[in-house]
Amino acid sequence: MNPPIQTGSDGPTPTTQETIETILNDPAASNWLKTSLQSALSRDAVDAANDAQNLAEVLVARSDQLVRQLATPHLQPKK
C-alpha cells in the first residue's frame, strides 16, 4: 500500500517517508548524506532534527566564510 499523497499549492508533494526513500535510493546522493540520514532515523526525531539544524548552521557559516575568503584574496593575511 502506498502512503497517502499530500497536496500543496503546487500539486502533490511527497510524504516524508517517500522523501527519505528517495534520498536513500538516489545514486547521486552522497554516501555521507545517506549514512547521516540512516543514523538520524534511529535516534529521537527531535534530538536528531536539532542536531542537524545546528550542524547545518555551522556548515553554512563555514562555507560562507570560505567563499568570502576566495572572493577577496587580497584581504587575506600574508603567510
N, C-alpha and C positions, 0 to 999 in steps of 0.2 A: 504494500500500500504506500503510495506516495504521500509525502507531507502536504498539508494544505498550502495553496499558493496565496501569499499575501499580496494585496493590490495596493499600489500607491498612486500618486497623481500621474506618474509616467507609465502606468500599467503594472503588470505582475512583477513582484520583486521576490527574490529567492528568500527562503527561510534561513535562519541562522545555521541550521544543520546542513542545508544544501550548500551554503557558502563555505562551511568548514570542509565538506566533502570535496568541493571544487578545488579549494586550495591544496588539500592533501593529495589530490589526484592530478594536479597540474604539473606537467613536466617542466614548465618554465619557472615554477616557484622554487626558490632556493631551499636547499636541504636545511639550512639554519631556520628558515621560517617554518617549514613543516615540523621539524623537531621541537621548536619552541611551542608551536600550536599544540602538538600532541602532548607535550609536557604540561602545558597550561590546562588542558582538558581534564587532567587527573587531579587538579588542585581545586580548592574552594574557588568558585567562579568570581566572587567579589575580590578576594585577595589577588587572584591572577589578573583581573582587569586593572586593579590599582597598580600592581607592579608593572604591567605592560604600559600603562599610561605614563608612569614615572620614567621607564626606560625610553619610551618614545620622546618624551620631553628632553631628556639628556642627549639622545642621539640627534635630534633636530638642532639643538643648540650647538652641539659639536660640529655638525655638518655646516650650519650657518657660519660658524667661526672659520672653518677651513675654507669655505667659499670666499669669505671676505678676505682672508689672507692671500688666496690665489688671485683675487681681483685687484689687490693693492700690494704687489710685491715690493714696491718702492718704500712702503711703510714698515716693512719687516725689519726686525733688529738684525744688525750685521753680526755675522759669526766670526 
